[in-house]
Amino acid sequence: MTKLLVVFGATGQQGGSIISYVLNDADLSSQYKIRAITRDPSSSSAQALKEMDVDVVKADLNDELTLNVAMNGAHTVFAMTTPTFGCDAKVREVIQGKAIADAAVAQRAQYIIFSTLPHVGKVSNGKYTKVTGFDAKAEIHEYITTLPIRSAFFAPGSFMQNFQQIMAPRPTGSGVYVIARHVSPHTQLPLIDTVGDTGKYVGAILAEPDKYEGKVFCAATALYSMEEIAQTIYKASGKKVTYEQISEDKFREGLPSWGDMLIEMMLYQQDFGYYGPQTKELVAWAAENARGKVTTFEEYLTKNPLPMH
């Protein structure tokens, strides 16, 4: 008898990767039937899921009734929240995450896999307090562990996809591209191909839920310093790319309203490590336990050349 897997964020990078992985894995596709949760079932992404015989259901994280309907009959739930901005950003995200978890319990789901992140405020001993998108997920994570439902956790590293957009090297006008940030060139980021590999990590949990109950997959292929990132892009693109450490004030220029969060997030990674002092070991364990070989940054750039003209 197949089990119902309910996937939140189904049309995004994480949820979409999980759905694709399960559908294309002979064992998992025979064990699980998928229900995709989205805010807009009429979107092209949602329609594409329907064509793959995936049940698509609309739900609003701020509407308890829709969450209960979405998880009716669920065996396993992949849950995630997206960061919001403003003075009450963390509070709003925590409320949404707890609402998903409460609905899963109310509908008697047996297992929840939550997309979590480390608590920056706690890891940094209160030094960095503005990384609300991380701290909110950490507080939801902690709440889930108090509920009468089995759980495991997926903690994605820094998305390789970000180098297509927000972290893309910028042209200097002299044929050279630069990645300019306010942190040391030795600052290490754990990089994950979110689209290609999320399903491999969550798929491991789905395949062996007993083995991984209570575990956290600190999901990334490896750690890359800012200098190594620039050099890897240089080798892949053939375009000269350098890393430049600039002042915090200069980096702040042109940042959006949530710029303080970005500034503190990177300083936290520089000072404490993305997942804290055991980042290297945690990343290695997750990569070893993924269900399939995970993608190196070099492989990602070969498949997805950056838009450098």
Residue, then its C-alpha position, 0 to 999 in steps of 0.5 A: m500500500t502506497k503512503l501519501l507524501v505531502v510536499f510543501g514548496a512543491t513548485g520551488q527548488q527544494g520541493g520540486s527536487i524532491i518530487s522529481y527524485v521520488l518520481n524517478d526512483a523505482d523504490l520510492s515511487s512504488q512506496y509513495k504517492i505525492r501530493a504537491i502543495t502550492r499557493d497557486p495551482s493554476s501556475s505553469s509549474a503546478q500544471a506541469l506537476k499535474e501532467m506527471d500525475v501528481d495531486v496538486v492542492k492549494a494551501d495557505l500557510n496562514d489558513e489552518l483549514t486549508l492546511n488540514v485539508a492539504m494534509n488529510g491522509a498524509h503519512t509523511v510531510f516535507a515542510m518548509t517556510t520562506p523568510t519574510f522581511g520586516c520587524d515581525a519577520k521571524v514571528r510570522e515565519v515561526i507561526q507559519g511553520k508551527a501551523i504546518a506542524d500542528a496540522a500534520v499532527a492533527q491529521r495524524a501524519q506519522y513523519i515530518i521532514f522539515s527544511t531547517l537552518p542553524h540558530v545564528g543567535k545561539v551559535s554566535n552567543g548573541k553576536y548576530t541577531k538579525v539573521t531571522g530567516f535562519d533563527a525562525k527555522a531553528e525555532i520551528h525545528e525545536y518545536i517539531t521535536t516536542l510534538p507527537i510525530r516522528s521527524a528528521f531534518f534537511a538543512p540546506g547550505s548556500f545555494m549554487q543557484n545563487f551565483q546565477q543571480i544575487m551572488a553572480p560575479r560583476p563585470t569591472g569593465s576591463g574584461v575581469y569579473v569580481i565577487a565583492r563581499h565584506v568577509s575574508p576571502h577564506t570564509q567558507l560556504p557549504l554549497i548545494d545544488t538545490v535543484g539537483d540534490t535536495g531530493k537525494y538528501v530527503g530521498a535518503i530519509l524517505a527510503e530509511p525513515d527509521k535510520y534517520e529519525g531525529k537526524v539533521f542532514c547539513a546538506a552541501t557537497a563540500l566547503y568552498s572558500m570565497e577565493e575558491i569559488a571565484q577560481t572555480i567560476y574562472k576555470a569553468s567560464g574562461k572569464k577572469v574572476t577574482y574575489e575582493q574583500i570590501s568594507e561593510d559600508k561599501f557592501r551595504e551600498g545598494l542593498p535592499s531593506w533586508g541588507d542587514m540580515l545579509i551582512e550579518m549572515m555572511l559575518y556569522q559564516q566567517d566567524f562561526g561556520y555555516y553550521g557552527p564549529q562542526t560544519k566540515e564534519l556535518v557536511a561530510w556526513a550528509a554527503e556520505n549518507a545522501r541517496g546518490k552522488v551529490t553535485t560538485f560546484e564544478e559540475y554545476l557550472t558545467k551544466n549551468p553556465l553563469p550569464m557572463h557576457 
